Amino acid sequence: MKAEAYLAAVKKQLDLRTDRQLEEQLEIGYGNIVGMKKGYRAIPNHVAFRIAKALNLEPARVIADLEEQREKNEKRRAFWQSVLSRTTGSHA
C-alpha cells in the first residue's frame, strides 16, 4: 500500500475530516501529512507504528512495505520484500 493510501485509511478508520486532525492523531507536526502523501517526506517508523495500530496491522509489515517502496538499492529492496513475505496481514 502506498503511503498516501495508508494515511487515507487511517483517516477513514478514525473518522477524521482533516489532515490536521490526522496529524494530531499520529502526533506529527503541522504540514507533514502533505509531504508524506506526495512522497516528499518519508513516514517515520514511529508514525508507521501508529498507522499499524490504527489499522490493526503488524507494525513490521507496514514499515517493510513503506521501506520496500522507497528503496532504490535492489539488494535492500529484496530484503524488505523478504520481510514482507514473512509478516502476517494483507499486503495491498
N, C-alpha and C positions, 0 to 999 in steps of 0.2 A: 504494500500500500504506500502510496506517495505521502510525503509529509503533509501536504495540503489536505489529503483525504483523512489522515489521522486526526488532524485538527478539526476538520468539519465533523467527523464522527463524534469527537468529544463534545463539541458544541451542541450537537443534536442530542446526544445521550444525556447531557446535563441540562438540556432545555435552556441554553444560553442564547441571548438575542444578539449580542455584540462581540466583536473581537476583544474589546476592553474587558468584558466580563470573563471571557476565556483566559485572557492574560492574568486576571486576578485569581481565577480558579487554579491555573497552572503555576501561580506565584512567579511570574516573569514580568519584566519591566515593560512600561508603556511603549507601544510601537514595535515590539519584537515579533508579533504574530505575522505581520505583513511580510517581513523579511523571511520568516520561516516558510510561509506559504509559497512565496515566489522562488525559494531556493537560494536566496542571497545569504541566509543565515542558517547554519545547521541547528537542528533541535538538540540541545544539550542532553546528556544522559539523565540528569535529574528530572528533566521535563518529560523525557521518554518514559521514565518510571511512572510519573503522574498520569500520562496518557494511558499506559498499560493498565494502571489501577482503575481509571475511569471506564475503560472498555472491557475490563475483566480479561485481560490478555497477560501472557507471561512477559515480564519486562525484557528478558534476554531476547525474545523474539522480535519485539518492537525495535530494540537497539540494533540487532543484527540486520533487520530489514532496512532500516534507515542507513546504516553504515554500508551495506552492500550496494545500495543505490548510489551513494556518494563516491564510493571508492573507484579510483582510476587505475590503480595497480591490479593487474589480472590475478596475481597470486593472493593478494589480500582480499580481493573480491571473492575468489574461490573459497577462502577461509570463512568469510561471512556467509556465503551460501551453504557451507557445510554446517555452520552453527544453525542456520535456519532449518536445515533438514533434520536436525536433532532436537529441535524445540517443539513443544506442543502448541496447538492453536492453529487457526486458519491463517493462511498467507494470501493476502489479497493483492 
